[in-house]
């Protein structure tokens, strides 16, 4: 069987390839801007981290065989028992570092050009999006979201990974891809059928999972297509509005009164008639 990490890389290769191309246009600009200005100033250390910075070499020297986790635990215990007077030098050093950080940050931002500011903002946006995606993935794993269906090639690769040629991951993937292309239609059909069965499995599991999410009040995790289907089902199951056509009664046509002929008009008409 193929390692899980390798399987996830292959499964998501198509998704990340487009994103990698999109980000490659921005990466050189970000690198250039960061080296030109000298880099953003580092955030100041807290009072506790100032104490850790001082005490860590002392604890390591006194306990050379101690683990890193135990070193941190020991320093934390020492910090808890310190009096406010003993903590004050580290707190003062932290406040001074904060003031210096503000000055350095103002100077750094003043030296940036508009293009550099835009590039740094884009870099920050990408980092935030990446963190958000990681948090969402962890949440979905915790909630037990079903795994996506495997393709026919993924199933073939999982079965033949151990016997694949090559020493590196890329070499093994290339050899497996060549072997897959060398299969005839009937041989590939077996894996295609397994992939179709996996799609049915995924569809059934997703339906049950999304129903459970609705019960938990997490409708934000439901796919958009499913949301639209459920909205349509609700509207169809509800009362249908009957459209009533209101026919306006036609008003009776007004009778046009005959025009009154004046005496002058009759005289003109008689004058206009030729005498026989």
C-alpha positions as a Markdown table, in Angstrom:
| # | Residue | x | y | z |
|---|---|---|---|---|
| 1 | Unk | 0.0 | 0.0 | 0.0 |
| 2 | Unk | 1.1 | 3.5 | -0.8 |
| 3 | Unk | 1.9 | 5.9 | 2.2 |
| 4 | Unk | -1.0 | 8.1 | 3.1 |
| 5 | Unk | 1.1 | 11.3 | 2.6 |
| 6 | Unk | 2.0 | 10.2 | -0.9 |
| 7 | Unk | -1.6 | 9.4 | -1.7 |
| 8 | Unk | -2.8 | 12.8 | -0.5 |
| 9 | Unk | -0.1 | 14.5 | -2.7 |
| 10 | Unk | -1.2 | 12.6 | -5.8 |
| 11 | Unk | -4.9 | 13.2 | -5.1 |
| 12 | Unk | -4.5 | 16.9 | -4.6 |
| 13 | Unk | -1.9 | 17.4 | -7.4 |
| 14 | Unk | -4.5 | 18.8 | -9.8 |
| 15 | Unk | -5.9 | 21.2 | -7.3 |
| 16 | Unk | -2.5 | 22.7 | -6.2 |
| 17 | Unk | -1.0 | 22.9 | -9.7 |
| 18 | Unk | -3.1 | 25.8 | -10.8 |
| 19 | Unk | -2.7 | 27.5 | -7.4 |
| 20 | Unk | 1.1 | 27.1 | -7.7 |
| 21 | Unk | 1.1 | 28.7 | -11.1 |
| 22 | Unk | -1.0 | 31.6 | -9.8 |
| 23 | Unk | 1.3 | 32.1 | -6.8 |
| 24 | Unk | 4.5 | 31.9 | -8.8 |
| 25 | Unk | 3.8 | 35.2 | -10.4 |
| 26 | Unk | 3.7 | 36.9 | -7.0 |
| 27 | Unk | 6.6 | 35.1 | -5.2 |
| 28 | Unk | 9.5 | 36.7 | -7.1 |
| 29 | Unk | 8.1 | 40.2 | -6.4 |
| 30 | Unk | 7.7 | 39.4 | -2.7 |
| 31 | Unk | 11.2 | 38.1 | -2.4 |
| 32 | Unk | 12.6 | 41.2 | -4.1 |
| 33 | Unk | 10.6 | 43.6 | -2.0 |
| 34 | Unk | 11.6 | 42.0 | 1.3 |
| 35 | Unk | 15.3 | 42.1 | 0.5 |
| 36 | Unk | 15.2 | 45.7 | -0.7 |
| 37 | Unk | 13.8 | 47.2 | 2.5 |
| 38 | Unk | 15.6 | 44.8 | 4.9 |
| 39 | Unk | 12.6 | 42.9 | 6.2 |
| 40 | Unk | 9.8 | 43.7 | 8.6 |
| 41 | Unk | 11.1 | 44.3 | 12.2 |
| 42 | Unk | 10.5 | 41.3 | 14.6 |
| 43 | Unk | 7.8 | 41.6 | 17.2 |
| 44 | Unk | 9.0 | 42.3 | 20.7 |
| 45 | Unk | 9.3 | 39.5 | 23.3 |
| 46 | Unk | 6.9 | 39.4 | 26.3 |
| 47 | Unk | 8.2 | 39.6 | 29.8 |
| 48 | Unk | 8.0 | 35.8 | 30.2 |
| 49 | Unk | 9.9 | 35.2 | 26.9 |
| 50 | Unk | 12.6 | 37.7 | 28.1 |
| 51 | Unk | 12.9 | 35.5 | 31.2 |
| 52 | Unk | 13.1 | 32.3 | 29.1 |
| 53 | Unk | 15.8 | 33.8 | 27.0 |
| 54 | Unk | 17.9 | 34.5 | 30.0 |
| 55 | Unk | 17.2 | 31.3 | 31.9 |
| 56 | Unk | 17.4 | 28.7 | 29.2 |
| 57 | Unk | 21.2 | 28.5 | 28.9 |
| 58 | Unk | 21.4 | 28.4 | 32.7 |
| 59 | Unk | 19.0 | 25.4 | 33.0 |
| 60 | Unk | 20.7 | 23.6 | 30.1 |
| 61 | Unk | 24.1 | 24.1 | 31.7 |
| 62 | Unk | 22.8 | 22.8 | 35.1 |
| 63 | Unk | 20.9 | 19.8 | 33.5 |
| 64 | Unk | 22.8 | 18.7 | 30.3 |
| 65 | Unk | 20.8 | 15.5 | 29.9 |
| 66 | Unk | 17.3 | 17.1 | 30.3 |
| 67 | Unk | 14.8 | 17.1 | 27.4 |
| 68 | Unk | 13.7 | 20.3 | 25.7 |
| 69 | Unk | 10.1 | 19.8 | 27.0 |
| 70 | Unk | 11.3 | 19.5 | 30.5 |
| 71 | Unk | 13.5 | 22.6 | 30.1 |
| 72 | Unk | 10.4 | 24.7 | 29.2 |
| 73 | Unk | 8.4 | 23.1 | 32.0 |
| 74 | Unk | 11.1 | 23.9 | 34.6 |
| 75 | Unk | 11.5 | 27.5 | 33.4 |
| 76 | Unk | 7.7 | 28.0 | 33.6 |
| 77 | Unk | 7.7 | 26.7 | 37.2 |
| 78 | Unk | 10.4 | 29.1 | 38.1 |
| 79 | Unk | 8.5 | 32.0 | 36.5 |
| 80 | Unk | 5.4 | 31.2 | 38.6 |
| 81 | Unk | 7.2 | 31.5 | 41.9 |
| 82 | Unk | 8.9 | 34.8 | 41.1 |
| 83 | Unk | 7.7 | 37.8 | 43.1 |
| 84 | Unk | 6.4 | 41.0 | 41.3 |
| 85 | Unk | 9.7 | 42.7 | 42.2 |
| 86 | Unk | 11.7 | 39.9 | 40.5 |
| 87 | Unk | 9.5 | 40.0 | 37.4 |
| 88 | Unk | 9.7 | 43.8 | 37.1 |
| 89 | Unk | 13.1 | 43.9 | 35.2 |
| 90 | Unk | 11.8 | 41.6 | 32.5 |
| 91 | Unk | 8.5 | 43.6 | 32.3 |
| 92 | Unk | 10.5 | 46.8 | 31.9 |
| 93 | Unk | 12.6 | 45.2 | 29.2 |
| 94 | Unk | 9.5 | 44.1 | 27.4 |
| 95 | Unk | 7.9 | 47.6 | 27.5 |
| 96 | Unk | 11.2 | 49.1 | 26.1 |
| 97 | Unk | 11.2 | 46.5 | 23.3 |
| 98 | Unk | 7.6 | 47.4 | 22.4 |
| 99 | Unk | 8.4 | 51.1 | 22.1 |
| 100 | Unk | 11.5 | 50.3 | 19.9 |
| 101 | Unk | 9.3 | 48.0 | 17.8 |
| 102 | Unk | 6.8 | 50.9 | 17.1 |
| 103 | Unk | 9.6 | 53.2 | 16.0 |
| 104 | Unk | 11.2 | 50.5 | 13.8 |
| 105 | Unk | 7.8 | 49.6 | 12.3 |
| 106 | Unk | 7.1 | 53.3 | 11.4 |
| 107 | Unk | 10.5 | 53.6 | 9.8 |
| 108 | Unk | 10.0 | 50.4 | 7.8 |
| 109 | Unk | 6.6 | 51.4 | 6.5 |
| 110 | Unk | 7.8 | 54.8 | 5.5 |
| 111 | Unk | 10.5 | 53.3 | 3.3 |
| 112 | Unk | 8.0 | 51.1 | 1.4 |
| 113 | Unk | 6.9 | 52.0 | -2.1 |
| 114 | Unk | 3.2 | 51.5 | -3.2 |
| 115 | Unk | 4.2 | 48.4 | -5.1 |
| 116 | Unk | 6.0 | 46.9 | -2.1 |
| 117 | Unk | 3.0 | 47.7 | 0.2 |
| 118 | Unk | 0.6 | 46.0 | -2.3 |
| 119 | Unk | 2.9 | 42.9 | -2.5 |
| 120 | Unk | 3.2 | 42.6 | 1.3 |
| 121 | Unk | -0.6 | 42.9 | 1.6 |
| 122 | Unk | -1.0 | 40.1 | -1.0 |
| 123 | Unk | 1.5 | 37.9 | 0.9 |
| 124 | Unk | -0.4 | 38.5 | 4.1 |
| 125 | Unk | -3.7 | 37.6 | 2.4 |
| 126 | Unk | -2.2 | 34.4 | 1.1 |
| 127 | Unk | -0.9 | 33.4 | 4.6 |
| 128 | Unk | -4.3 | 34.1 | 6.2 |
| 129 | Unk | -6.1 | 32.1 | 3.5 |
| 130 | Unk | -3.7 | 29.2 | 4.0 |
| 131 | Unk | -4.2 | 29.2 | 7.8 |
| 132 | Unk | -8.0 | 29.4 | 7.3 |
| 133 | Unk | -7.9 | 26.4 | 4.9 |
| 134 | Unk | -5.8 | 24.4 | 7.4 |
| 135 | Unk | -8.2 | 25.2 | 10.3 |
| 136 | Unk | -11.2 | 24.2 | 8.2 |
| 137 | Unk | -9.6 | 21.0 | 7.1 |
| 138 | Unk | -8.8 | 20.1 | 10.8 |
| 139 | Unk | -12.4 | 20.9 | 11.8 |
| 140 | Unk | -13.8 | 18.7 | 9.0 |
| 141 | Unk | -11.6 | 15.8 | 10.0 |
| 142 | Unk | -12.7 | 16.2 | 13.6 |
| 143 | Unk | -16.4 | 16.2 | 12.5 |
| 144 | Unk | -15.8 | 13.0 | 10.5 |
| 145 | Unk | -16.3 | 14.2 | 7.0 |
| 146 | Unk | -16.1 | 11.3 | 4.5 |
| 147 | Unk | -13.0 | 11.1 | 2.3 |
| 148 | Unk | -13.3 | 12.0 | -1.3 |
| 149 | Unk | -13.6 | 9.1 | -3.8 |
| 150 | Unk | -10.4 | 7.8 | -5.4 |
| 151 | Unk | -9.8 | 7.7 | -9.1 |
| 152 | Unk | -9.1 | 4.5 | -11.0 |
| 153 | Unk | -5.4 | 5.4 | -11.2 |
| 154 | Unk | -5.2 | 6.1 | -7.4 |
| 155 | Unk | -6.6 | 2.6 | -6.7 |
| 156 | Unk | -4.1 | 1.1 | -9.2 |
| 157 | Unk | -1.3 | 3.0 | -7.5 |
| 158 | Unk | -2.3 | 1.9 | -4.0 |
| 159 | Unk | -2.2 | -1.8 | -5.1 |
| 160 | Unk | 1.2 | -1.7 | -6.9 |
| 161 | Unk | 3.1 | 0.9 | -5.0 |
| 162 | Unk | 5.4 | -1.5 | -3.2 |
| 163 | Unk | 6.5 | -3.2 | -6.4 |
| 164 | Unk | 6.9 | 0.0 | -8.3 |
| 165 | Unk | 10.3 | 0.8 | -9.8 |
| 166 | Unk | 12.4 | 3.8 | -8.6 |
| 167 | Unk | 13.9 | 4.9 | -5.3 |
| 168 | Unk | 12.3 | 8.3 | -4.9 |
| 169 | Unk | 8.6 | 9.2 | -4.8 |
| 170 | Unk | 8.8 | 10.9 | -8.1 |
| 171 | Unk | 10.5 | 7.9 | -9.7 |
| 172 | Unk | 7.9 | 5.5 | -8.3 |
| 173 | Unk | 5.0 | 7.8 | -9.5 |
| 174 | Unk | 6.5 | 8.0 | -13.0 |
| 175 | Unk | 6.9 | 4.2 | -13.2 |
| 176 | Unk | 3.3 | 3.6 | -12.0 |
| 177 | Unk | 2.0 | 6.1 | -14.5 |
| 178 | Unk | 3.9 | 4.3 | -17.3 |
| 179 | Unk | 2.5 | 1.0 | -16.1 |
| 180 | Unk | -1.0 | 2.4 | -16.0 |
| 181 | Unk | -0.7 | 3.7 | -19.6 |
| 182 | Unk | 0.5 | 0.2 | -20.6 |
| 183 | Unk | -2.7 | -1.5 | -19.4 |
| 184 | Unk | -5.3 | -2.5 | -22.0 |
| 185 | Unk | -8.9 | -1.3 | -21.8 |
| 186 | Unk | -10.2 | -4.5 | -20.1 |
| 187 | Unk | -7.5 | -4.3 | -17.4 |
| 188 | Unk | -8.2 | -0.6 | -16.7 |
| 189 | Unk | -12.0 | -1.3 | -16.7 |
| 190 | Unk | -11.5 | -3.2 | -13.4 |
| 191 | Unk | -10.1 | -0.1 | -11.6 |
| 192 | Unk | -12.7 | 2.1 | -13.3 |
| 193 | Unk | -15.5 | 0.0 | -11.8 |
| 194 | Unk | -13.9 | 0.2 | -8.4 |
| 195 | Unk | -13.7 | 3.9 | -8.7 |
| 196 | Unk | -17.4 | 4.1 | -9.6 |
| 197 | Unk | -18.2 | 2.0 | -6.5 |
| 198 | Unk | -16.1 | 4.4 | -4.4 |
| 199 | Unk | -18.1 | 7.3 | -5.8 |
| 200 | Unk | -21.4 | 5.6 | -4.7 |
| 201 | Unk | -19.8 | 5.1 | -1.3 |
| 202 | Unk | -18.8 | 8.7 | -1.0 |
| 203 | Unk | -22.3 | 9.9 | -2.2 |
| 204 | Unk | -24.1 | 7.8 | 0.5 |
| 205 | Unk | -21.7 | 8.8 | 3.3 |
| 206 | Unk | -21.9 | 12.5 | 2.4 |
| 207 | Unk | -25.7 | 12.4 | 2.4 |
| 208 | Unk | -25.7 | 10.9 | 5.9 |
| 209 | Unk | -23.0 | 13.3 | 7.1 |
| 210 | Unk | -24.7 | 16.4 | 5.8 |
| 211 | Unk | -28.0 | 15.3 | 7.4 |
| 212 | Unk | -26.1 | 15.0 | 10.7 |
| 213 | Unk | -24.5 | 18.4 | 10.2 |
| 214 | Unk | -28.0 | 20.0 | 9.7 |
| 215 | Unk | -29.0 | 18.4 | 13.0 |
| 216 | Unk | -26.0 | 20.0 | 14.7 |
| 217 | Unk | -26.9 | 23.4 | 13.2 |
| 218 | Unk | -23.8 | 23.4 | 10.9 |
| 219 | Unk | -25.5 | 24.1 | 7.6 |
| 220 | Unk | -22.5 | 26.2 | 6.6 |
| 221 | Unk | -20.6 | 22.9 | 5.9 |
| 222 | Unk | -23.2 | 21.6 | 3.4 |
| 223 | Unk | -22.3 | 21.8 | -0.3 |
| 224 | Unk | -23.9 | 24.6 | -2.3 |
| 225 | Unk | -25.7 | 22.2 | -4.7 |
| 226 | Unk | -27.3 | 20.3 | -1.9 |
| 227 | Unk | -28.5 | 23.6 | -0.4 |
| 228 | Unk | -30.2 | 24.6 | -3.6 |
| 229 | Unk | -31.8 | 21.2 | -3.9 |
| 230 | Unk | -33.2 | 21.4 | -0.4 |
| 231 | Unk | -34.5 | 24.9 | -1.0 |
| 232 | Unk | -36.3 | 23.7 | -4.1 |
| 233 | Unk | -37.8 | 20.8 | -2.2 |
| 234 | Unk | -39.1 | 23.1 | 0.5 |
| 235 | Unk | -40.7 | 25.4 | -2.0 |
| 236 | Unk | -42.3 | 22.5 | -3.9 |
| 237 | Unk | -43.6 | 20.9 | -0.7 |
| 238 | Unk | -45.1 | 24.2 | 0.6 |
| 239 | Unk | -48.3 | 25.9 | -0.5 |
| 240 | Unk | -48.5 | 26.9 | -4.1 |
| 241 | Unk | -49.5 | 30.4 | -4.8 |
| 242 | Unk | -52.4 | 30.5 | -7.2 |
| 243 | Unk | -52.3 | 33.3 | -9.6 |
| 244 | Unk | -55.7 | 34.9 | -10.1 |
| 245 | Unk | -56.1 | 36.8 | -13.2 |
| 246 | Unk | -58.2 | 39.9 | -12.7 |
| 247 | Unk | -60.1 | 40.8 | -15.8 |
| 248 | Unk | -61.0 | 44.4 | -15.9 |
| 249 | Unk | -64.4 | 45.1 | -17.2 |
| 250 | Unk | -64.3 | 47.2 | -20.3 |
| 251 | Unk | -66.0 | 50.5 | -19.9 |
| 252 | Unk | -68.8 | 51.1 | -22.4 |
| 253 | Unk | -67.8 | 53.2 | -25.3 |
| 254 | Unk | -68.9 | 56.8 | -24.9 |
| 255 | Unk | -71.5 | 57.9 | -27.5 |
| 256 | Unk | -70.2 | 60.9 | -29.3 |
| 257 | Unk | -72.8 | 63.6 | -29.4 |
| 258 | Unk | -73.5 | 65.1 | -32.9 |
| 259 | Unk | -71.9 | 68.4 | -33.4 |
| 260 | Unk | -74.2 | 71.3 | -33.2 |
| 261 | Unk | -74.3 | 73.3 | -36.4 |
| 262 | Unk | -74.5 | 77.0 | -36.1 |
| 263 | Unk | -76.5 | 79.2 | -38.3 |
| 264 | Unk | -73.4 | 80.7 | -39.9 |
| 265 | Unk | -72.2 | 77.2 | -40.8 |
| 266 | Unk | -75.4 | 76.4 | -42.6 |
| 267 | Unk | -75.3 | 79.7 | -44.5 |
| 268 | Unk | -71.7 | 78.9 | -45.7 |
| 269 | Unk | -72.8 | 75.5 | -46.9 |
| 270 | Unk | -75.7 | 76.8 | -48.9 |
| 271 | Unk | -73.4 | 79.5 | -50.4 |
| 272 | Unk | -70.9 | 76.9 | -51.4 |
| 273 | Unk | -73.5 | 74.8 | -53.3 |
| 274 | Unk | -73.7 | 75.7 | -57.0 |
| 275 | Unk | -77.0 | 77.1 | -58.3 |
| 276 | Unk | -78.8 | 74.9 | -60.8 |
